[in-house]
Amino acid sequence: MVRQSKISTLDFCFDVTDNARSPQDFAFIFHFSEGPSLDRLQAGARSARNRFPVSGSVIQKRCWTVAGDDDQITTAAVGNDRDATIVAAQFLDDLISPHRQVPIRQLLITAPNNQTRLVTRFHHTATDGLGAALWLRHQLGVAYGLEAADTQRSPFKPLPLRTPTISCWRSQYSYYQSCDQLWTSPSKRSGKRRWLTFGFPSFDLKRASREAGGFTYNDLLATCALEVFKEWNCAHSKSDFQRIGLWLPINVRQNPSSGFGNGTSRIRLYARYPPVASLFEKAREIRRQVSWCTSHGEWAIPEFPVLRKLPRWIASRFVQTYLNLPSVDMATAIFSHAESTIGKAREALENVERIECVGLMHPRQLIALNGTTHRGHTWLTFTYDSGLFELDQVRQLSQMYQEQIKVALKESTHLKSQSSQLTRLPCEVALTTR
């Protein structure tokens, strides 16, 4: 069996941008009503590392190299939710180096009344969110006896990505200069990530998106984020004009629903719609931007052939310097949202009551908003640097987002009322003419 595989271009990008102040890893926190036992979780992790060999490897000489067995899950027992959050934060504060450690680490937190949390960290050099979901689905599938365990290490397989027929450097909707950063009080980045998760029922909003037409549920959630960040900056600035944009990851796998690894590029979305437009009309504008960016190849991935030959410390310094140039548009914030999957994945997540998504950030991106919709509920997580934002400020951002959700529901009610009136109108006219 081949025990090495060259890192991909996207693996390389996350490797050279990883540092203590902006760690390039992310985490899923699953809250279980009845979680599987530690032994079963470890058996599932062992099987997942066999199925996805990169997850059990370290980087050596720019190749993924199979490491020794390391499927041990750290455990912690706590007495309440507050202590569980503190323990999870401490776990995320410890840096992961994919050159010395396998890129996936797990912590199982147990509390009274059989409440458990599984915190899983994924270094982005190894995989993106979809790959992480595939890994967790398999681990839990084995833990619950829904899938057979893989007992032999699978061979390394490159992840086939789409190639655009055309590509562009900037969207036609861009501001032709970098987006504004999100306002914070004067402070310094600490490198300590903290998070705040809030949720709301998704059924009515999904139905509203279908009935209104011209945009998806994901478009609506992204539009709400743009509105919140714009309102936040305007409230802390003397100018009403704010260049607000979102860094939106998009899946560029040839097979969109499979493949562990980095198969995600990005497009950028901008609050370029009229301020007086309705929220639904703004969401339609966002859908137009998404369609334009995907069809014109804004997501094209450069190869960096010369850069990849340089020593890592030189390549890292070059990339970091480039990304910090004022002319490079890193958007205002990161936004991502994914639906829970179907079939075996739904069975494996049956006992998961809540999902938190702790994101990663570049120094130019001061906050991230990541989420998932699971069992009729959307959970969104603000990830922030504790040196840049206070918890009360992030609570205010979450309240502002929930106000946007209320606006969407109000517009949906108004549309249904109009539709009902139009439906009744012919009957009323007919009765009048008799």
C-alpha positions as CSV (number, residue, x, y, z in Angstrom):
1,M,0.0,0.0,0.0
2,V,1.2,3.5,-0.9
3,R,1.9,5.3,2.4
4,Q,2.3,8.8,1.0
5,S,0.3,11.3,-1.1
6,K,1.2,14.8,-2.2
7,I,-0.8,17.5,-0.6
8,S,-3.2,19.3,-3.0
9,T,-3.1,23.0,-3.9
10,L,-5.9,23.7,-1.4
11,D,-4.1,21.7,1.3
12,F,-1.0,23.8,0.7
13,C,-2.9,27.1,1.0
14,F,-4.3,26.2,4.4
15,D,-1.0,24.9,5.5
16,V,0.9,28.1,4.8
17,T,-1.8,30.4,6.2
18,D,-2.0,28.5,9.5
19,N,-0.6,30.4,12.5
20,A,-1.2,30.9,16.3
21,R,-3.3,34.0,15.8
22,S,-5.4,32.6,13.0
23,P,-5.5,28.8,13.4
24,Q,-6.8,27.1,10.3
25,D,-8.9,24.5,11.9
26,F,-12.7,24.3,12.6
27,A,-14.9,22.2,14.8
28,F,-18.3,20.6,15.0
29,I,-19.9,20.2,18.4
30,F,-22.6,17.6,18.6
31,H,-25.0,17.7,21.5
32,F,-26.5,14.2,22.1
33,S,-29.6,13.2,23.8
34,E,-28.2,9.6,24.0
35,G,-24.6,9.5,22.8
36,P,-22.7,6.3,21.9
37,S,-20.2,4.9,24.4
38,L,-16.6,5.9,24.3
39,D,-15.5,2.5,23.1
40,R,-18.0,2.6,20.2
41,L,-16.9,6.1,19.2
42,Q,-13.2,5.0,19.2
43,A,-14.1,2.1,17.0
44,G,-15.9,4.5,14.7
45,A,-12.9,6.8,14.6
46,R,-10.5,4.0,13.9
47,S,-12.7,2.9,11.0
48,A,-13.0,6.5,9.6
49,R,-9.2,6.8,9.6
50,N,-9.0,3.6,7.7
51,R,-11.6,4.7,5.1
52,F,-10.1,8.2,4.8
53,P,-6.3,7.8,5.1
54,V,-5.5,11.5,5.1
55,S,-7.3,11.8,8.5
56,G,-4.7,9.4,10.0
57,S,-1.7,11.1,8.5
58,V,0.8,13.9,9.0
59,I,2.5,16.2,6.5
60,Q,6.1,15.3,5.8
61,K,8.0,16.9,2.9
62,R,4.7,18.2,1.5
63,C,3.2,14.7,1.4
64,W,0.5,13.2,3.6
65,T,2.3,10.3,5.3
66,V,0.4,7.6,7.3
67,A,1.1,8.0,11.0
68,G,0.7,5.5,13.8
69,D,-2.7,4.5,15.2
70,D,-4.1,7.5,17.1
71,D,-7.8,7.0,17.7
72,Q,-7.9,7.9,21.3
73,I,-10.6,10.3,22.2
74,T,-9.9,12.7,25.1
75,T,-12.7,12.7,27.8
76,A,-13.9,15.2,30.4
77,A,-16.7,15.0,33.0
78,V,-18.4,18.2,34.0
79,G,-21.3,19.2,36.3
80,N,-23.1,21.8,34.1
81,D,-23.3,23.4,30.7
82,R,-21.1,26.3,31.7
83,D,-18.3,24.0,32.6
84,A,-18.8,22.0,29.4
85,T,-18.4,25.2,27.3
86,I,-15.2,26.1,29.2
87,V,-13.7,22.7,28.7
88,A,-14.5,22.8,25.0
89,A,-12.9,26.3,24.7
90,Q,-9.8,25.0,26.3
91,F,-9.7,22.1,23.9
92,L,-10.0,24.4,20.9
93,D,-7.3,26.8,22.3
94,D,-4.6,24.1,21.9
95,L,-3.0,24.4,18.5
96,I,-3.0,21.5,16.0
97,S,0.0,21.1,13.8
98,P,-0.6,18.8,10.8
99,H,3.1,18.3,10.6
100,R,3.3,16.7,14.1
101,Q,-0.3,15.5,14.8
102,V,-3.0,13.8,12.8
103,P,-5.4,16.5,11.6
104,I,-8.5,15.3,13.6
105,R,-8.8,15.5,17.4
106,Q,-11.9,14.7,19.5
107,L,-13.1,15.5,23.0
108,L,-16.1,13.7,24.6
109,I,-17.7,15.7,27.4
110,T,-20.1,14.0,29.7
111,A,-22.5,15.7,32.1
112,P,-25.3,14.6,34.4
113,N,-28.6,13.1,33.0
114,N,-26.7,11.4,30.2
115,Q,-26.0,14.6,28.3
116,T,-22.9,14.4,26.2
117,R,-21.1,16.6,23.7
118,L,-18.7,15.4,21.1
119,V,-16.2,18.1,20.0
120,T,-14.4,17.3,16.8
121,R,-11.6,19.5,15.4
122,F,-10.6,19.2,11.7
123,H,-7.5,21.0,10.4
124,H,-8.4,22.5,7.1
125,T,-5.2,21.3,5.5
126,A,-6.9,17.8,5.5
127,T,-10.5,18.5,4.7
128,D,-13.4,21.0,4.4
129,G,-16.8,20.9,6.0
130,L,-18.3,18.3,3.6
131,G,-15.4,16.0,4.2
132,A,-15.7,16.5,7.9
133,A,-19.4,15.6,7.7
134,L,-18.6,12.4,5.8
135,W,-16.0,11.5,8.4
136,L,-18.4,12.0,11.3
137,R,-21.2,10.3,9.5
138,H,-19.1,7.2,9.1
139,Q,-17.8,7.3,12.7
140,L,-21.3,7.5,14.1
141,G,-22.6,5.0,11.6
142,V,-20.1,2.5,12.9
143,A,-20.7,3.5,16.5
144,Y,-24.4,2.9,16.2
145,G,-24.0,-0.3,14.2
146,L,-25.5,1.2,11.0
147,E,-22.3,0.6,9.0
148,A,-19.7,-2.1,8.9
149,A,-16.3,-1.0,10.2
150,D,-13.3,-0.6,7.8
151,T,-10.5,-2.8,9.2
152,Q,-8.0,-2.2,6.4
153,R,-6.4,1.2,5.5
154,S,-7.7,2.4,2.2
155,P,-5.3,3.7,-0.4
156,F,-4.8,7.5,-0.9
157,K,-7.1,8.9,-3.6
158,P,-6.9,12.4,-5.1
159,L,-10.1,14.4,-4.9
160,P,-11.2,15.3,-8.4
161,L,-12.3,18.9,-8.7
162,R,-14.2,20.8,-11.4
163,T,-12.3,23.0,-13.8
164,P,-14.1,26.2,-14.9
165,T,-14.4,26.9,-18.7
166,I,-13.9,30.6,-17.9
167,S,-12.6,32.4,-14.9
168,C,-12.6,35.9,-13.5
169,W,-10.6,37.6,-10.8
170,R,-13.4,39.7,-9.4
171,S,-17.2,39.7,-9.5
172,Q,-19.0,42.3,-11.6
173,Y,-20.8,43.1,-8.3
174,S,-17.7,43.9,-6.4
175,Y,-16.8,47.4,-5.0
176,Y,-13.6,47.5,-7.1
177,Q,-11.8,47.8,-3.8
178,S,-11.6,45.8,-0.6
179,C,-14.7,45.4,1.6
180,D,-14.8,47.1,5.0
181,Q,-13.9,45.1,8.0
182,L,-16.5,44.6,10.7
183,W,-16.3,47.3,13.3
184,T,-14.7,46.4,16.7
185,S,-13.5,48.5,19.6
186,P,-9.7,49.2,19.5
187,S,-8.1,45.9,20.6
188,K,-5.7,43.2,19.5
189,R,-6.3,39.7,18.2
190,S,-5.7,37.1,20.8
191,G,-5.9,33.9,18.8
192,K,-8.5,32.6,21.2
193,R,-11.7,31.6,19.5
194,R,-15.0,31.9,21.3
195,W,-18.5,31.3,19.9
196,L,-22.2,31.9,20.4
197,T,-24.8,29.7,18.9
198,F,-28.5,30.5,18.4
199,G,-31.2,28.7,16.5
200,F,-34.7,28.9,15.0
201,P,-37.2,26.7,13.3
202,S,-36.5,26.4,9.6
203,F,-39.8,25.0,8.1
204,D,-41.7,28.3,7.7
205,L,-38.6,30.1,6.3
206,K,-37.9,27.3,3.8
207,R,-41.5,27.4,2.7
208,A,-41.4,31.2,2.4
209,S,-38.3,30.9,0.2
210,R,-40.1,28.4,-2.1
211,E,-43.3,30.4,-2.3
212,A,-41.6,33.8,-2.9
213,G,-39.4,32.4,-5.7
214,G,-36.2,33.6,-7.1
215,F,-33.9,32.6,-4.2
216,T,-33.0,29.7,-2.0
217,Y,-33.1,29.3,1.8
218,N,-29.3,29.6,1.8
219,D,-29.6,32.9,-0.1
220,L,-32.0,34.2,2.4
221,L,-29.7,33.3,5.3
222,A,-26.8,35.0,3.6
223,T,-28.8,38.1,2.9
224,C,-29.7,38.3,6.6
225,A,-26.0,38.2,7.4
226,L,-25.2,41.0,5.0
227,E,-28.0,43.1,6.5
228,V,-26.7,42.5,10.0
229,F,-23.1,43.4,9.2
230,K,-24.1,46.5,7.3
231,E,-26.4,47.6,10.1
232,W,-23.6,47.0,12.7
233,N,-21.1,49.0,10.8
234,C,-23.5,51.9,10.1
235,A,-24.4,52.0,13.8
236,H,-20.7,52.5,14.6
237,S,-19.7,54.8,11.8
238,K,-20.5,58.4,10.6
239,S,-21.2,57.1,7.1
240,D,-24.2,55.2,5.9
241,F,-22.2,53.8,2.9
242,Q,-20.5,50.6,3.9
243,R,-18.7,48.1,1.6
244,I,-20.0,44.9,3.1
245,G,-19.3,41.5,1.6
246,L,-19.4,37.8,2.5
247,W,-16.8,35.1,1.8
248,L,-19.0,32.2,0.8
249,P,-17.4,28.7,0.4
250,I,-18.8,26.6,-2.5
251,N,-18.3,23.0,-3.3
252,V,-16.2,22.4,-6.5
253,R,-16.0,18.6,-6.3
254,Q,-16.7,16.7,-9.5
255,N,-19.0,14.5,-7.4
256,P,-20.6,17.1,-5.1
257,S,-21.8,14.7,-2.5
258,S,-18.7,12.6,-1.8
259,G,-15.0,12.8,-1.3
260,F,-13.0,13.4,1.9
261,G,-10.5,16.3,1.5
262,N,-10.4,19.9,0.3
263,G,-13.0,20.4,-2.4
264,T,-14.2,23.9,-1.5
265,S,-13.3,27.2,-3.2
266,R,-15.1,30.5,-2.6
267,I,-17.1,33.3,-4.1
268,R,-17.8,36.7,-2.7
269,L,-21.2,38.3,-2.3
270,Y,-21.9,42.0,-1.8
271,A,-24.7,44.2,-0.3
272,R,-25.2,46.0,-3.6
273,Y,-28.9,46.1,-3.7
274,P,-31.1,49.2,-3.0
275,P,-31.4,49.8,0.8
276,V,-35.1,50.3,0.5
277,A,-35.7,47.0,-1.3
278,S,-37.6,44.3,0.6
279,L,-35.6,41.5,2.2
280,F,-36.9,39.0,-0.3
281,E,-35.9,41.2,-3.2
282,K,-32.4,41.6,-1.7
283,A,-32.3,37.8,-1.5
284,R,-33.1,37.6,-5.2
285,E,-30.2,39.9,-5.9
286,I,-28.0,37.6,-3.9
287,R,-29.2,34.7,-6.0
288,R,-28.3,36.6,-9.2
289,Q,-24.8,37.2,-7.7
290,V,-24.3,33.5,-6.9
291,S,-25.4,32.5,-10.4
292,W,-23.1,35.0,-12.0
293,C,-20.0,34.1,-9.9
294,T,-20.4,30.4,-10.4
295,S,-21.0,30.6,-14.1
296,H,-18.1,33.0,-14.6
297,G,-15.6,31.0,-12.6
298,E,-14.8,33.4,-9.7
299,W,-14.2,30.2,-7.7
300,A,-11.3,29.1,-10.0
301,I,-8.3,27.7,-8.0
302,P,-4.8,28.9,-9.0
303,E,-2.1,26.3,-9.0
304,F,0.9,28.3,-7.6
305,P,3.5,26.0,-9.2
306,V,6.5,28.2,-8.3
307,L,5.3,29.0,-4.8
308,R,4.9,25.4,-3.9
309,K,8.6,24.8,-4.6
310,L,9.7,27.3,-2.1
311,P,10.6,26.4,1.5
312,R,7.4,26.5,3.7
313,W,8.5,29.6,5.8
314,I,9.1,31.6,2.6
315,A,5.9,30.5,1.0
316,S,4.0,31.3,4.2
317,R,5.4,34.8,4.5
318,F,4.7,35.5,0.8
319,V,1.1,34.3,1.0
320,Q,0.4,36.1,4.3
321,T,1.8,39.3,3.0
322,Y,-0.2,39.1,-0.2
323,L,-3.5,38.3,1.6
324,N,-3.0,41.3,3.9
325,L,-2.6,43.8,1.0
326,P,-5.4,46.4,1.0
327,S,-6.2,45.7,-2.6
328,V,-7.0,42.0,-1.9
329,D,-10.7,41.6,-1.1
330,M,-11.1,39.1,1.8
331,A,-14.7,40.3,2.3
332,T,-16.2,41.4,5.6
333,A,-16.9,38.0,7.1
334,I,-17.2,34.3,6.4
335,F,-20.6,32.8,6.0
336,S,-21.5,29.1,5.4
337,H,-24.6,27.0,5.9
338,A,-25.3,23.4,5.0
339,E,-28.4,21.2,5.2
340,S,-28.3,17.9,7.2
341,T,-27.9,15.0,4.8
342,I,-30.3,12.1,4.2
343,G,-30.3,8.3,4.3
344,K,-27.7,6.8,6.6
345,A,-26.4,10.2,7.6
346,R,-29.8,11.1,9.0
347,E,-29.9,7.8,10.9
348,A,-26.4,8.4,12.3
349,L,-27.4,11.9,13.5
350,E,-30.8,10.8,14.9
351,N,-29.7,11.4,18.5
352,V,-28.0,14.7,17.8
353,E,-30.1,17.5,19.2
354,R,-28.0,20.5,18.4
355,I,-25.0,21.2,16.2
356,E,-22.5,24.0,16.7
357,C,-20.0,25.0,14.0
358,V,-16.9,26.8,15.3
359,G,-15.2,28.3,12.3
360,L,-11.8,29.6,11.3
361,M,-10.8,33.1,10.3
362,H,-8.1,35.0,8.4
363,P,-6.8,38.1,10.2
364,R,-8.7,40.2,7.7
365,Q,-12.0,38.4,8.6
366,L,-12.9,39.4,12.2
367,I,-15.9,37.1,12.5
368,A,-17.4,34.0,11.0
369,L,-21.0,32.8,10.8
370,N,-21.4,29.1,10.1
371,G,-24.4,26.9,10.5
372,T,-26.4,23.8,9.6
373,T,-30.0,22.9,9.4
374,H,-30.8,19.7,11.2
375,R,-34.2,18.1,12.1
376,G,-36.2,21.2,11.2
377,H,-34.0,23.6,13.1
378,T,-31.3,25.9,11.8
379,W,-28.3,26.5,14.2
380,L,-26.0,29.4,13.4
381,T,-22.7,30.0,15.2
382,F,-20.9,33.3,15.5
383,T,-17.1,32.5,15.9
384,Y,-15.1,35.5,17.1
385,D,-11.7,36.3,18.6
386,S,-12.1,37.1,22.3
387,G,-9.6,39.9,22.0
388,L,-11.6,41.7,19.4
389,F,-15.2,41.2,20.5
390,E,-16.9,41.0,23.9
391,L,-19.7,38.4,24.4
392,D,-22.3,41.1,24.8
393,Q,-21.4,42.5,21.4
394,V,-21.8,39.1,19.8
395,R,-25.1,38.6,21.6
396,Q,-26.2,41.9,20.0
397,L,-25.2,40.6,16.6
398,S,-27.2,37.4,17.2
399,Q,-30.3,39.4,18.3
400,M,-29.9,41.6,15.1
401,Y,-29.9,38.5,13.0
402,Q,-33.0,37.1,14.7
403,E,-34.7,40.4,13.9
404,Q,-34.0,39.8,10.3
405,I,-35.6,36.4,10.6
406,K,-38.7,38.2,11.9
407,V,-38.7,40.5,8.9
408,A,-38.6,37.5,6.6
409,L,-41.5,35.8,8.3
410,K,-43.5,39.1,8.2
411,E,-42.8,39.4,4.5
412,S,-43.9,35.8,4.0
413,T,-47.2,36.5,5.8
414,H,-47.8,39.6,3.7
415,L,-47.2,37.6,0.5
416,K,-49.6,34.9,1.5
417,S,-52.2,37.5,2.3
418,Q,-51.8,39.1,-1.1
419,S,-52.0,35.7,-2.8
420,S,-55.2,34.9,-0.8
421,Q,-56.8,38.1,-1.9
422,L,-56.0,37.5,-5.6
423,T,-57.3,33.9,-5.3
424,R,-60.7,35.1,-3.9
425,L,-61.0,38.0,-6.4
426,P,-62.6,36.2,-9.4
427,C,-65.2,34.5,-7.2
428,E,-66.2,37.9,-5.6
429,V,-66.5,39.5,-9.1
430,A,-68.6,36.6,-10.3
431,L,-71.0,36.9,-7.3
432,T,-71.3,40.6,-7.9
433,T,-72.4,40.1,-11.6
434,R,-75.2,37.6,-10.9
